[in-house]
Amino acid sequence: MGLPKVKLSKGRKGRRRSHLALALVQLQPCPQCKKPHRPHNVCTNCGYYAGREVLKTD
């Protein structure tokens, strides 16, 4: 494995890693129960996905 020939400055290292920041979790209201849930995921409150029930909830 090779070694770096020149030290990377903090600024250059930071610019390289600028796209690695964590993104905020996106939420949208469920069309059935109006509770917030993540898009393209089953609603944990009512169990609906894409207009049909896929999980039984009591």
N, C-alpha and C positions, 0 to 999 in steps of 0.2 A: 504494500500500500504506500502510495507516495505521500510525501510531506509537503506542506505549503512552503513556497519559496519566499513569500512576502506576507507579513502579518495583515490580516483583514482588520480594517478600522471598525469601530462600533457602528458608525453610520452606514457603511457598506453592508455590514452584517444585518443591520436593522432593515435596510431597504430590501435586501433579499428575502427577509422573513415577513415583510409587510402584509402579505396575503395569507399568513397563517393565523390571523386573529380569529377568535371564536365569533360566530354569528349569533344574533338573537334568535330565540325560538319563535317561529311564526305561528300564530294562532288564528283560527277563524271560527265563527259560530256554527254549531251543528244545525242543519236544516230541520231536524226533528225536535231536539230538546233545547236548542239555543244556547247550550253550554259551550265554552271555548274548547277546541281540540285542534291537534296538529293536522294540516292538510294531508290527504292521501293516507290517512290512518283511521282505523275503526274508532268511533266515539266510545270512550270508556264509561260514559254515563248511561247511554241508552243502547249501545251495541249496534248501531246502524252504520253502514258504509255504502255509499253510492245509492241511497234511497231504499235499501233493503236491510233487514235484520240479519246480521251474521253471527252475533253473540247473544246468547240468552242472558238477560239480566233480571234479577228478581226485584 
